[in-house]
Amino acid sequence: MAAKIPLPDRAGVAPSYLWLQKGHWNTLLEFLRERFPDVPAQIWQRRLDAGEVVDDHGNPYTCSSVYRWGGRIFYYRELEAETTIPFAELILFQDEHLLVVDKPHFLPVTPSGRFLQQTLLARLKNQTGLSDLSPVHRLDRETAGVMLFSINTTTRGTYQSLFQQRAVHKQYEALAPDLSSYESPFIYRSKMVEGTPFFRMQEIVGTANSETRIELLQQIDACTSRYRLEPLTGRKHQLRVHMAALGIPILNDDFYPQALPCKADDFSRPLQLLARSIAFTDPITGQERCFSSQRQLML
């Protein structure tokens, strides 16, 4: 059983933690100032004075606490300003085990980087009061559509294993340029590895480890078509990489085929990729489950 986190959620966000490594620091404050040079020392002093930095057992540290390596500290991250994501999530289904949500574009699933409260997990915790809520699978911040969350910690692993065993049927929709060189539907395979910059994936020569079924649904106009994409494997950015490799990158993709310069989100240009549906046999009830997004991709 996982150890109990010694600090409660704050506005739907769980505390961060950090392992204390071997080093030359005399006090914890010295370590924190060196470990986080971008965080002003007075902020750490305020957190320590307020008892908001604690050990595994919830015992608070102070500004004069001696540094002892080997354990963990827990603390709350803070942001000076956080971009508001002006789109709402929609709860599609809830029982004692699962919460199924229709996620909007641009909204991160979990807190990281420049997002804390403006994340799907924090919003759902605040909305439902379910403190044990946890995502069962991944969905890119840029992608909209259906996501599963676990409510019950005792059955969480059972649902997570469905994805590990590829027992979940996922369908996506995408808008992209027309492709006439393949007969629809077809299977695209490649070997994918981590690329450069760190947030991108790339294809290399070798035995394929990624596989996507691609089907043309509709030719919208001379330049754009609607596709059904079915990932048969679950590599990071798999659909985006495969479509770009075919010469038909998904509309408004800022990562593929080339990473565009980092800039503020343009909420008028969402990535035209939607997790349309998820289907599986419920391992607890034996029921056939199928959940579909109510969103539409629009030019």
Buried (B, 14 or more C-beta within 10 A) or exposed (E): EEEEBBBEBBEBBBBBBBEBEEEEBEBBBBBBBEBEEEBEBEEBBEBBEEEBBBBBEEEBBEBEBEBEEEEEBBBBEEEEEEEEBEBEBEEBEBEEBBBBBBBBBBBBBBBEEEBBBBBBBBBBBBEBEBEEBBBBBEBBBBBBBBBBBBBBEEBBEBBBEBBEEEEBEBBBBBBBBBBEEEEEEBEBBBBBEEBEEEEBBBBEEEEEEBBBBBEBEEEEEEEBBBBBBBBBEBBBBBBBBBBBBBEBBBBBBBBBEEBEEEEEBEEEEBBBBBBBBBBBEBBEEEEEBEBBBEBEBEE
